[in-house]
Amino acid sequence: MALALFACSSPEAPAAIRVGDGWAREIAPGQTAAAIYLTIANKGAGSDRLTAVKFPLGEASLHATSSSDGVARMRPLSDGIEIAGGSSVELKPGGTHIMVTGLNQRPSPGETIPLTLVFERSGERPVAVRVVGAGDDGHSSHGMKR
């Protein structure tokens, strides 16, 4: 009986998180916030959840954008973002994204914005998100990173 209970309570298969394709558009003069986009892939069998983002230059939070009757609304994602095993999640314009605020300096195209993604099971993952020009869509990516 004890062995049966132990077998039922064994932990889920591990997640294998990879982060890539991170980008942010340059921000306009006077603005102090930027939206960050990236792709999170889980190559493992178990699920994981992005629960928080650390931003050493200000504040960061997870948001989702939705549109209704031609009006876009942004709301915080207090429960984070689940990444199921064997799947990926793309944070993109008009959808889910990371919002960083409190920027005292405007990063220029070609520079990077440092973040640390905090996952429920995989722990912390530092990433450097590249800044692209105002008209760039960020798809000249450098691939997935571990």
N, C-alpha and C positions, 0 to 999 in steps of 0.2 A: 504494500500500500504506500509506504513512504517513497519507494522508488517511482511509483506511478505519479505521485504528487510532484516529485522533483522533475520528472520528465515534462509534465504539463506546465511547470513554471519556468522552464529554461528560457533564457533570453532569445528574442527574435534574432534572426540572422543579421549580421552587421551591414550598415550602410557603407557605401563607398562614394563619397561626395567629391565632385569635381566642379570647379567654378571657372567660367571663362566668358569671353566676349563682353567684358565689362566696358561701359562707356557712359559719358555724360556730355551733353552739349555745353559749349562755353556759355557763361551767363552774361546777361546784359549789365552795363554799368549801373550801379546802385542796387542791384539785387544781391541778396545774401543767402540764397537757397538754390539748390540744384537737384534735379531728378537723376538718379543713377539707374542704369539698366544693365542686366547681365543674365547669363544662363547658368542654372544650377542643375547638374546631372547627377543622378544617383545610380551608379553602376552596380550596386550591391542588391541583395535580395530583400533586405529589411528597409523599412521606411525611416525617414528622419524628418526633422522640422527645423526650419530657420526660425529662431525665436527672437533674435535681436541683432542689431548692427551697432558696432562701436565706431565712432568717428572722432579721432583725436583733435580735430580742428573746430568742433562744434557739436551739434546734436544730429542724430540719425534715427529714422523710424521707417517702418514698412507701411506702405499705402496702396490702396486700390482706387482706380479711377473708374467711374461709371457715368454714362450719359443717359439723360431722360428729358424728352421734349426739347432737345437741342442745348441742354445745360449740362456741362460736365461737373461732376462732384468728386471730391477726393475724401476718402475716409481712412483712418488708421486701421491697421490689421493687428489687433491686440493679441490674437491667438497665433500669430506667425503664419508661416507658409509650409505646408506639408509637401515633401518630395517622396513620393512612393518609390519603392524598390524597382529598379529597371526603367525609371522614367526621368523626364527632365521638366523643368519649369523655366519659362522665359519671362523675365521681367522686362517689359517693353513699354514704349510710349502709348498712352491711352489705356493702359492696363495696370497691372501690379508693378510697383517700383519701390526704390529706396529714396527717401527724401532726406537730404542733408541741409541743415540750416546753420546759421551763425558763421558763414564764410566771411572772414575779414579781408581776404584778398581774392581777386578773381583769377582762377587758374586759366592759363592760356592753352589753346590747342597744342597738343603734343605733351603737355604736362600730365601728371597723374594725381588722383585723389586717393589717399590711403583709407582703407576701411578694414574692419575685422568683422566677419560674419560669425555669428554664434549659433551653433546647431545643438539641438537637444541631445543627440547621441554622438555626433562626430566632433564636438567641441568647437574651438575657435579656429577660423581660417582667415589669415590675413590676405587681402587682395589689394591691388593697385589698379584703379579704374582710370582709363585714359580719357582725356578731354578732347573732343572733336570740335571742328568749326560749326558755326550756327546752321549751315545748310547740310551738314553731313548726317547720315542716318546711323552711323556707328557700325556698319556691317563689314568694314574692312578689318575683320577681327584677327586676332592672333591665336585663336583656338582655345580649347579647354585647358585649364590649369588644375593641378592637384591641390 
